[in-house]
Amino acid sequence: MNAAPVDRARRIACDRFPDALGVVLAGATAAGRATARSDVDLAVLIGDGGETCRETIRFEGRAVELFVHTRAGLAELLAADVAARRAVLQSMHAAGLALIDTHGEATRARVPAGADLRKGPPALERETVETRRCVLTDALDPQKLRGVRALTGVCPAAHSEQALRKAFPQG
């Protein structure tokens, strides 16, 4: 792993959050896959008197995504991610690289995050499954161009109409 991006992340953490209880570096930078265009993703655990927020800043020419939360705010955000069937903060805390771990706070935050990931998302209600199945089926109908455009908005893997057409060629 290239130490320069991790050192940059540590400088951000120390400069912006000198009293942080925990700072976790996540994403491509933590995984050692950062490119010249990669942003820096930081989950920042602050004291209970602070404010939970998400902010994008620039630091040393890089975009930095800050996920700032208190202990209570983290619990609420983890629950919201589970309810929304996504695992953004769970992945950050469970797999990220702890840059600051005051009194083991970042390590403790891994526990509920990892438990959520192991448990997986809650089962969908039958009605939701049917609705999503119908939306997907309609979107993939080659006669419904509007459906293909609609899918690019609801399917994270479908970044463009062109990508969908490559993935699902029409006879």
PyMOL commands that set and color helices and strands:
alter all, ss='L'
color gray80, all
select helices_A, chain A and resi 3-16+27-31+71-83+88-95+102-119+126-140+145-154+161-167
alter helices_A, ss='H'
color red, helices_A
select strands_A, chain A and resi 22-26+40-45+53-59+62-69+97-101
alter strands_A, ss='S'
color yellow, strands_A
deselect
rebuild
show_as cartoon
